[in-house]
């Protein structure tokens, strides 16, 4: 069975593993998923990620992060732009989830960036996901 939207699959796996208090989750590896994992790591939502070679495209292992008492760091994580409806926004149009406490993940010509870095670099692009 072929996957059509690998990023939505990755976000769903992270959402389900977070709900089950799992320590890590394995996702399919591609350039966009690595960029999303890097933004999640830079913004402090996950501990880290690692690419595990398996002779094909590889597997991306994402280590999830929880609070000191086991509370969830990721409350919601959702796909914004979909294969059937791509959503592109300029830097002035980017949303600010939870008045700046959440993160918008944007795929730009400079790579996959958070909304804060997009505003610093004054670049827009495809809104991939929203994390709060």
DAPE-V924247 format. One record per backbone hydrogen bond with DSSP energy under -1.0 kcal/mol. NH is the residue of the N-H (numbers start at 0). CO is the residue of the C=O. If there is no record, write none. Layout:
# DAPE-V924247
nh & co
NH & CO
NH & CO
This chain:
# DAPE-V924247
nh & co
8 & 4
9 & 5
10 & 6
11 & 7
12 & 8
13 & 9
14 & 10
15 & 11
16 & 12
17 & 13
18 & 14
19 & 15
20 & 17
21 & 16
24 & 61
26 & 59
28 & 57
33 & 29
34 & 30
35 & 31
36 & 32
37 & 33
38 & 34
39 & 35
40 & 36
41 & 37
42 & 38
43 & 40
44 & 39
45 & 39
46 & 62
47 & 62
49 & 60
51 & 58
58 & 51
59 & 26
60 & 49
61 & 24
62 & 47
63 & 22
66 & 70
69 & 66
77 & 129
79 & 127
80 & 126
81 & 84
88 & 124
98 & 95
100 & 97
101 & 96
102 & 130
104 & 128
105 & 112
106 & 125
107 & 110
110 & 107
112 & 105
114 & 103
117 & 113
118 & 114
119 & 115
120 & 116
122 & 117
124 & 88
125 & 106
126 & 86
127 & 104
128 & 104
129 & 77
130 & 102
131 & 75
